[in-house]
Structures are given as C-alpha cells and as structure tokens.
Amino acid sequence: MGEAYPAPVAAALVFVASGAVLVLEILGIRLLAPYVGLTLETTTSIIGTVLAGIAAGAALGGRAADRYEPRRLLALLLLGGGALAVGTVPVARGLGSAFSGQGDPAAVIIALFALFPPAAVLSAVTPTVARVQLRDLASTGSVVGRLSAWATAGALLGTFATGFVLVPLLATDVAVLVVGAVLLALGLAVALRGSGPHGLAAVLAGGSLAVGATSIAAGSPCDAETTYHCANVLEDRTRPSGRVLVLEELRHSYVDLADPRHLEFDYIRWIGDAIDAAPAGPLDAVFLGGGGFTLPRYVAATRPGSRSRVLEVDGDLVELVREQLALRTGPALRVRVGDARVTLRDEPTASADVLVGDAFGGRSVPWHLATVEFAREIRRVLRPGGVYALNVIDHGELGLLRAEAATLLEVFEDVRLVTYGEPGGNFVLLASETPLGADVRTNARGARTLDRAAVERLLRGAAPLRDEDAPADQLLTPRA
C-alpha cells in the first residue's frame, strides 16, 4: 500500500476537501435562489441534500478505500470532486431554468443533481486518507480523530471564508470555478505523485470539463449579484422611463425614472394612499427595506421638505439602485445599511410620522421583523398618530396574514387591512396607536379597506408571532 503521507499533507488533503463541500453548499444556495426562491424550506432542502451527500460519501468512501488502492482512489476522488464542483454551475442553471418557480420540490431535485455528487465524492476523501495513514490498530483512534478534526476545521474555514470573503469578492459562478480549480490542482498533484499516467489523463479530462462548464456558466441569470440577491433591472416596454427591479424570481420594485409620483404596483399605491392621508406638510418617514426606493422618492416628490431614512440590509443592492435606477441620497434621504431589527433601535423615540415595512426574505416577511417584540419597537419610533404600513404576501388559508394581523392587534390600538378581497397576493396592514381616521383608505379601483372589527373577524383564532415562536415561512401558503 506504500508509506503514509506526512501528517501535514494528510491534514491538508482532508482540510481542503471538507472545506470545499461547505463552500459549495453555501454557494449552492445562492446558485439555486434565482430559480426556487430563498425561503427557510428551500434552504433546508439544499442543506439536507448536501448532508445526505456527506453521509453517503463517508460510508461508500470508506468501503472503497478498503477494496482499492487508496492512493490512486484519492487522486480520482479529488479530480472527480473538482470536475463535479465545476459542473454544479451548468447543472444548477440548466435544471433551474427547467424547474423555475416550483419551490421546495424543485430545490431538492436540483440539489440532488448539482450538489449531492460533489459532496459525496469529496466526503469520501477523509476515510480514504485515513486508510493510507493507518499502520497498526494501536494508532487507529488517534489517526481517525486527528483527520476528523482537520476535516471539521476545513469545513469551518470554508463556511466563514464563503460568507465573509468569497461572496463579497466574487460572483457565485466564479467562486465555484475557483473551488473546482483548487481541487483539480490538488488532485493532479496527488495523481502525478502516486498514480502515474492514469491520474494525468483524469485531470486532463477534468480540465476539459472545466473549460466547457466555464463557457456555459457565462450565461448568468443576474445583472448583478448583491450580498443577498440575484438582481436584474428590466425596462418596461410600455413605459419608456419605467424600470422593474427583480430580486431572484420576484418583481420587487417599479421605478419611473421620469415621474417619482407614479406608483405602478397596487400595494405600493395602497401605502401611498396611507401616506397621503397623513397631516399636510413635510413628513418624517422610516422605511424598512429599500428595494428600488420607490416610496422614499414618492414622499420626496409629494411632500417637499420631508426627511426619509431607509434601513436596508443589502449594501450592494443600494449601490445597484444608485447606478441603474438613479437613486440620489442626501440630507432628505438617508440610507443605513444593516438588519432592520438592529438598526431601528437607533431611531429616536417618537421620531417618525410614517413607518413602512417592505423587507422580504423570499416571499415572506423575515420572521424577526414580524413579531410582537419588533412591533413594540416600531410603536416606540412612531409619533402619536403615526402610521405603520406593512406589506404581506400570502395565499390560500392566509395563515401568515392572520398571524401578522394578530401580532399588530396585540401592540396597536387600531389595525386595518387593505385588500382586493381575493384569496392571495399582496395585502397591506395599517396600524396606529390611536384610532385611524376615516380618510385612511385606498383610492385604488376595486380595493377595500377593512376596519378593526373586520380584521378581528379575519383572525379566526390566529396567535400573535413572538420571538420565541415565529414560524413565518411555515405559515405562508405558497401560490397555487
């Protein structure tokens, strides 16, 4: 079987292979998000599929290492893992286009073909290296334990490096190709050291696959990859100055570059009507989530002298909107980058006339922005008589909408609901710690504004969302 690898070499092999698996897992979530969305369920499906690959690879890799010459097997695993890593981009994009918008089942299917194979192959590296290193039964525990520790360290570094280095610096497809190239290079080194021409042939084949996959991967579905989103800006063919901001597969914002008073989406008009009902004069407004900054522009145009603060978690998205949607910031429109649950704490008490919640993680309000505890923080920031307008998307049984309405009723004196009365789509909840005036209603054709009594009837026993129990993603009924 040959001599064992030097301990640092063995540690490096399992460190890199295990780290690559975690890098691919996190990047895989970003690869799939434009096609299947970014919800707790889709993320769980992807993570679960990769974990299944890790388990299968460890079991089958150990068995294969006992049956075949482990050094040659190791070279093939690294080369194959590198080639499969590169292949995740075209496979994910090809299947993603075929299954776009089909949610959780599509996430499992795509992950099964794009992420399971490289996870399984690379997870077979650790037992194979252990087989090379073992020389007597007396040292089995220390050898396996040491290699397992290095593999875990690699996974940890891969996780942190992806979130803090790779994602901010590189496009997702480029980062995946870098991982594949590192694995191919490592496999080549092992192959040339112990596998002779067979290893060289394998790495040449892997290199060919990499070249082919690179050309396929050039067709990214994103105009830009921000920290959190695959973003596209589309022109409106019926309105030359109109632009649509698409995040993942959702039409998120509409901006008229020539007329900031134009509100295209119904729910935005409903919130605009609530803003119009506020007392005359300049307003102080806080927006949770920036998107295309449609409403802050509207406030600036309709209420000269107003001051708006936008709390947006995605700094790259803000820059994209500056570049492609002509966003201009200054004393009247300030942006703070950070999670709204944290940044809202710095807003002064009783400082806002209007507060708008339009932050989304996929199709759902992020759970930590949907709870009673957060609603109390919103009430703190609002002035007496101020209005909180919250956009909610739901369908079917409206479990999320009913829970969110119950949440706001726990905190605010008056809560109203603007809706078309249909079983699904966008809904706007309006809340205030004082009774809302009769003029707080929508002017949109066909929409209705339900008063507090009607909202209470809608609840049907729904419980408020709290920090310790806020299953927002699970309550959301997918669109049929």
C-alpha positions as a printed Julia matrix, in Angstrom:
480×3 Matrix{Float64}:
   0.0    0.0     0.0
   3.02   2.29    0.27
   4.13   4.61    3.01
   1.82   7.02    4.79
   1.65  10.67    3.85
   3.45  13.11    6.14
   0.97  14.24    8.78
   0.7   17.84    7.45
  -0.03  16.54    3.93
  -2.75  14.2     5.17
  -4.27  17.01    7.22
  -4.2   19.38    4.24
  -5.97  16.87    1.98
  -8.94  16.35    4.28
  -8.96  20.04    5.26
  -9.33  21.21    1.65
 -11.82  18.53    0.61
 -14.13  19.11    3.58
 -13.85  22.87    3.27
 -14.8   22.65   -0.4
 -18.01  20.81    0.49
 -19.17  23.63    2.78
 -18.18  26.27    0.26
 -20.25  24.51   -2.41
 -23.18  24.17   -0.03
 -23.37  27.89    0.72
 -22.69  28.92   -2.87
 -25.25  26.34   -3.99
 -27.95  28.17   -2.04
 -27.09  31.31   -4.0
 -26.98  29.4    -7.29
 -30.45  27.97   -6.78
 -32.15  31.03   -5.27
 -32.97  32.74   -8.61
 -34.96  29.66   -9.61
 -36.53  28.29   -6.42
 -36.57  31.36   -4.18
 -34.87  31.87   -0.84
 -37.1   30.55    1.92
 -36.41  28.51    5.02
 -37.79  25.44    3.26
 -35.64  25.75    0.14
 -32.54  26.45    2.2
 -33.32  23.46    4.42
 -33.8   21.27    1.34
 -30.4   22.24   -0.03
 -28.58  21.78    3.28
 -30.29  18.43    3.87
 -29.35  17.17    0.42
 -25.7   18.13    0.93
 -25.66  16.44    4.34
 -27.03  13.3     2.7
 -24.14  13.51    0.23
 -21.64  13.85    3.07
 -23.05  10.76    4.81
 -23.11   8.7     1.63
 -19.59   9.75    0.68
 -18.16   8.88    4.08
 -19.76   5.43    4.07
 -19.03   4.5     0.47
 -15.59   6.11    0.52
 -14.53   4.0     3.49
 -15.71   0.84    1.8
 -13.98   1.75   -1.48
 -10.72   2.55    0.36
 -10.71  -0.99    1.76
 -11.21  -2.56   -1.67
  -9.0   -0.45   -3.95
  -5.53   1.04   -3.81
  -6.23   4.13   -1.66
  -3.63   6.46   -3.17
  -4.99   6.05   -6.67
  -8.53   6.26   -5.34
  -7.64   9.5    -3.54
  -6.39  11.1    -6.75
  -9.56  10.11   -8.57
 -11.74  11.45   -5.76
 -10.05  14.85   -5.79
 -10.09  15.06   -9.57
 -13.68  13.86   -9.76
 -14.72  16.19   -6.95
 -13.11  19.12   -8.74
 -14.82  18.28  -12.03
 -18.18  17.83  -10.3
 -17.7   21.09   -8.41
 -17.21  22.94  -11.68
 -20.23  21.14  -13.07
 -22.53  22.47  -10.34
 -22.88  25.77  -12.19
 -24.2   24.47  -15.55
 -26.24  21.72  -13.86
 -27.88  24.14  -11.42
 -28.58  26.68  -14.14
 -29.88  24.11  -16.62
 -32.2   22.4   -14.14
 -33.07  25.73  -12.53
 -34.41  27.05  -15.82
 -36.46  23.87  -16.25
 -37.92  23.92  -12.72
 -38.08  27.68  -12.14
 -40.7   28.79   -9.64
 -41.62  25.29   -8.43
 -40.34  25.85   -4.9
 -39.34  23.19   -2.41
 -39.56  20.04   -4.61
 -37.5   21.77   -7.29
 -34.88  22.73   -4.7
 -34.45  19.08   -3.71
 -34.27  17.88   -7.32
 -31.74  20.48   -8.4
 -29.61  19.99   -5.29
 -29.72  16.22   -5.78
 -28.13  16.51   -9.21
 -25.96  19.6    -8.72
 -24.71  19.35   -5.11
 -25.14  15.77   -3.9
 -22.49  14.27   -6.27
 -19.59  16.61   -5.38
 -20.5   16.45   -1.68
 -20.46  12.65   -1.76
 -17.23  12.35   -3.73
 -15.33  14.9    -1.65
 -16.61  13.42    1.63
 -15.0   10.12    0.61
 -11.58  11.79    0.84
 -11.34  11.63    4.65
 -11.83   7.85    5.04
  -9.52   7.26    2.08
  -6.74   9.34    3.61
  -7.33   7.54    6.92
  -6.83   4.22    5.11
  -3.47   5.45    3.76
  -2.35   6.68    7.16
  -3.28   3.65    9.25
  -0.34   1.38   10.05
  -1.41  -0.5    13.18
  -4.56  -0.92   15.25
  -2.96   0.77   18.25
  -2.98   4.14   16.46
  -6.42   3.89   14.82
  -8.18   6.21   17.25
  -5.58   8.97   17.1
  -5.27   8.84   13.29
  -9.02   8.91   12.65
  -9.61  11.51   15.36
  -6.87  13.79   14.06
  -8.1   13.6    10.47
 -11.69  14.15   11.57
 -10.62  17.25   13.47
  -8.8   18.64   10.43
 -11.8   17.89    8.22
 -14.06  19.76   10.63
 -11.61  22.67   10.73
 -11.68  22.79    6.95
 -15.47  22.85    6.98
 -15.43  25.7     9.49
 -12.97  27.74    7.49
 -14.91  27.04    4.3
 -18.09  28.31    5.95
 -16.57  31.53    7.26
 -14.47  32.17    4.15
 -17.52  31.85    1.91
 -19.67  34.26    3.89
 -17.01  36.85    4.65
 -14.64  36.6     1.67
 -15.85  34.71   -1.39
 -19.41  36.03   -1.62
 -18.45  39.71   -1.18
 -15.49  39.49   -3.58
 -16.51  37.07   -6.34
 -19.54  36.25   -8.43
 -21.03  32.9    -7.41
 -20.08  31.07  -10.61
 -16.52  32.4   -10.43
 -16.2   31.32   -6.79
 -17.41  27.81   -7.68
 -14.91  27.6   -10.53
 -12.11  28.67   -8.17
 -13.04  25.85   -5.79
 -13.11  23.38   -8.67
  -9.73  24.57   -9.92
  -8.15  24.17   -6.48
  -9.46  20.63   -6.22
  -8.29  19.74   -9.71
  -4.83  21.1    -8.96
  -4.66  19.14   -5.71
  -5.86  16.02   -7.49
  -3.23  16.49  -10.17
  -0.5   16.73   -7.54
  -1.67  13.51   -5.88
  -2.1   11.78   -9.24
   1.36  12.63  -10.51
   2.9   11.53   -7.21
   1.22   8.18   -6.99
  -0.98   7.38   -9.96
   1.18   7.93  -12.99
  -0.42   8.49  -16.42
  -3.87   7.45  -15.23
  -4.05  10.42  -12.92
  -2.76  12.75  -15.65
  -5.41  11.55  -18.05
  -8.09  12.08  -15.42
  -7.0   15.61  -14.67
  -6.92  16.48  -18.37
 -10.47  15.24  -18.65
 -11.42  17.3   -15.62
  -9.74  20.34  -17.13
 -11.7   19.9   -20.33
 -14.9   19.75  -18.32
 -13.89  22.92  -16.52
 -13.34  24.78  -19.77
 -16.67  23.63  -21.15
 -18.53  24.44  -17.97
 -16.96  27.89  -17.82
 -18.42  28.8   -21.18
 -21.83  27.52  -20.1
 -21.63  29.33  -16.79
 -21.08  32.65  -18.55
 -24.84  32.88  -19.04
 -25.61  34.08  -15.52
 -29.28  34.9   -14.87
 -28.27  38.0   -12.87
 -27.44  41.52  -13.94
 -25.68  41.75  -10.61
 -25.12  39.52   -7.6
 -25.52  41.53   -4.43
 -24.71  40.28   -0.97
 -28.16  38.72   -0.65
 -29.76  38.65   -4.09
 -29.58  37.82   -7.75
 -30.74  41.18   -9.11
 -31.98  42.26  -12.54
 -33.22  45.62  -13.75
 -35.71  45.34  -16.63
 -37.13  48.03  -18.9
 -40.89  48.49  -19.17
 -41.68  48.32  -22.88
 -44.98  50.13  -22.38
 -43.44  52.97  -20.38
 -40.01  54.11  -21.61
 -39.0   55.61  -18.27
 -40.23  52.61  -16.26
 -37.83  50.11  -14.7
 -38.58  46.9   -12.79
 -36.2   45.61  -10.13
 -36.33  41.8    -9.99
 -34.78  40.03   -6.99
 -34.48  36.29   -7.53
 -37.69  35.47   -9.41
 -39.83  38.22   -7.81
 -40.75  41.58   -9.3
 -39.74  43.57   -6.27
 -39.96  47.25   -7.21
 -41.08  49.53  -10.02
 -39.42  52.89  -10.53
 -40.42  55.56  -13.03
 -37.2   57.46  -13.66
 -39.1   60.46  -15.05
 -42.01  60.58  -12.6
 -41.41  59.6    -8.96
 -45.13  60.16   -8.29
 -46.03  57.17  -10.44
 -46.77  54.08   -8.34
 -47.16  51.02  -10.54
 -47.85  48.17   -8.12
 -51.21  48.06   -6.36
 -49.85  47.51   -2.86
 -47.47  50.44   -3.3
 -50.42  52.64   -4.26
 -52.25  51.5    -1.12
 -49.3   52.5     1.04
 -49.02  55.74   -0.95
 -52.67  56.48   -0.12
 -51.95  55.96    3.58
 -49.02  58.37    3.33
 -51.21  60.91    1.53
 -53.71  60.73    4.41
 -51.1   61.95    6.89
 -51.4   65.59    8.02
 -50.3   68.14    5.43
 -46.7   69.25    5.26
 -43.3   67.57    5.35
 -43.08  64.13    6.9
 -40.5   62.14    8.78
 -40.61  58.64    7.31
 -38.72  55.44    8.02
 -38.63  52.59    5.52
 -37.69  49.02    6.43
 -36.24  47.71    3.19
 -35.2   49.89    0.3
 -35.69  47.83   -2.85
 -35.92  50.33   -5.7
 -36.62  53.19   -3.23
 -39.96  53.86   -4.9
 -41.81  55.2    -1.84
 -38.98  57.35   -0.48
 -38.87  59.06   -3.89
 -42.65  59.42   -3.8
 -42.53  61.09   -0.38
 -39.82  63.47   -1.58
 -41.92  64.42   -4.63
 -45.3   64.76   -2.91
 -44.15  66.17    0.43
 -41.28  68.61   -0.25
 -39.08  69.09    2.78
 -39.69  65.59    4.1
 -36.93  63.51    5.63
 -36.71  59.79    4.92
 -34.47  57.16    6.48
 -34.16  53.82    4.74
 -32.9   50.76    6.64
 -31.62  48.27    4.05
 -29.64  45.13    4.84
 -28.07  44.79    1.37
 -25.45  47.46    0.73
 -24.67  46.1    -2.74
 -28.33  46.49   -3.68
 -28.19  50.15   -2.67
 -25.22  50.65   -4.98
 -27.02  48.88   -7.82
 -30.02  51.17   -7.39
 -27.69  54.17   -7.4
 -26.11  53.04  -10.66
 -29.1   51.74  -12.6
 -32.15  53.4   -11.02
 -30.76  56.9   -10.47
 -31.02  56.9    -6.69
 -29.75  60.11   -5.12
 -29.24  60.31   -1.37
 -28.55  63.27    0.87
 -29.91  65.02    3.97
 -33.52  64.43    2.82
 -32.98  60.73    2.03
 -30.5   58.8     4.1
 -29.67  55.11    3.93
 -28.36  52.98    6.74
 -27.07  49.54    5.77
 -27.84  46.83    8.3
 -30.53  44.5     9.57
 -33.65  46.5    10.45
 -34.12  44.63   13.73
 -30.79  46.13   14.85
 -30.71  49.49   13.09
 -34.24  50.51   14.12
 -33.03  50.61   17.73
 -31.02  53.71   16.88
 -34.04  55.63   15.58
 -35.15  58.21   18.16
 -38.36  57.65   20.09
 -41.43  59.39   18.58
 -39.44  60.49   15.53
 -41.48  59.18   12.58
 -44.86  60.11   11.14
 -44.89  57.08    8.85
 -43.04  53.78    9.05
 -43.23  51.35    6.11
 -42.36  47.65    6.36
 -41.46  46.21    2.97
 -38.49  43.98    3.8
 -38.66  40.45    2.47
 -36.69  37.22    2.66
 -38.01  35.5    -0.47
 -41.82  35.83   -0.33
 -42.09  36.15    3.43
 -41.53  38.96    5.88
 -38.34  37.94    7.74
 -39.6   36.28   10.92
 -37.66  38.55   13.27
 -39.36  41.59   11.67
 -42.82  40.08   12.16
 -43.05  39.62   15.93
 -44.76  41.39   18.8
 -41.38  42.45   20.16
 -40.46  44.15   16.9
 -43.89  45.76   16.59
 -43.33  47.34   20.01
 -40.09  48.84   18.7
 -42.0   50.24   15.71
 -44.58  51.79   18.05
 -41.74  53.39   20.02
 -40.37  55.09   16.89
 -43.75  56.35   15.67
 -45.13  59.66   16.86
 -48.63  59.72   18.4
 -50.99  59.27   15.48
 -48.23  57.88   13.27
 -48.99  55.0    10.89
 -47.19  51.71   10.32
 -47.85  50.24    6.85
 -46.78  46.61    6.38
 -46.75  44.7     3.1
 -47.61  41.0     3.48
 -47.76  38.35    0.74
 -49.91  35.29    1.37
 -52.28  32.88   -0.36
 -54.81  30.18    0.38
 -55.64  29.97    4.08
 -53.81  33.25    4.73
 -52.08  31.84    7.81
 -49.23  34.35    7.73
 -51.54  37.32    7.14
 -53.85  36.33   10.01
 -50.89  35.79   12.36
 -49.38  39.14   11.44
 -52.71  40.89   11.92
 -52.98  39.28   15.37
 -49.45  40.45   16.11
 -50.21  44.09   15.29
 -53.52  43.98   17.21
 -51.54  42.98   20.29
 -49.48  46.18   20.08
 -51.53  48.85   18.32
 -54.91  50.36   19.12
 -56.19  50.3    15.55
 -55.35  47.93   12.68
 -56.81  47.97    9.19
 -56.33  45.78    6.15
 -56.25  46.85    2.52
 -57.08  44.08    0.06
 -58.82  43.25   -3.19
 -60.7   40.56   -1.27
 -59.09  37.79   -3.3
 -57.59  34.62   -1.74
 -54.0   35.58   -2.35
 -51.43  38.2    -3.31
 -50.29  41.38   -1.62
 -52.05  42.72    1.46
 -51.29  45.9     3.37
 -51.84  46.16    7.12
 -52.14  49.68    8.57
 -51.58  50.13   12.3
 -51.56  53.04   14.72
 -51.62  53.51   18.49
 -54.52  55.94   18.01
 -57.71  55.34   16.01
 -57.1   55.78   12.32
 -59.15  58.49   10.61
 -61.88  57.72    8.08
 -59.67  59.19    5.34
 -57.1   56.4     5.73
 -58.35  54.28    2.88
 -57.26  53.4    -0.62
 -58.25  55.1    -3.84
 -57.23  52.1    -5.95
 -60.1   50.73   -8.0
 -61.66  47.6    -6.52
 -59.63  47.59   -3.29
 -61.28  47.57    0.12
 -60.12  48.86    3.5
 -61.32  46.62    6.33
 -61.73  48.22    9.75
 -60.54  46.77   13.04
 -63.7   44.77   13.62
 -63.4   43.11   10.21
 -59.71  42.39   10.82
 -60.59  40.73   14.14
 -63.12  38.52   12.37
 -60.44  37.54    9.86
 -58.13  36.2    12.59
 -60.13  33.02   13.3
 -58.08  32.29   16.4
 -54.65  33.07   14.9
 -51.95  33.59   17.53
 -49.54  36.55   17.5
 -45.98  35.89   16.38
 -43.37  36.21   19.11
 -39.61  35.98   19.14
 -39.75  32.53   20.72
 -42.39  31.27   18.22
 -42.49  32.95   14.82
 -42.82  30.33   12.04
 -43.4   32.94    9.34
 -42.12  30.79    6.47
 -44.24  27.83    7.54
 -47.41  29.91    7.87
 -47.01  31.32    4.38
 -49.22  29.43    1.94
 -47.47  29.11   -1.45
 -49.2   30.39   -4.53
 -51.04  27.52   -6.24
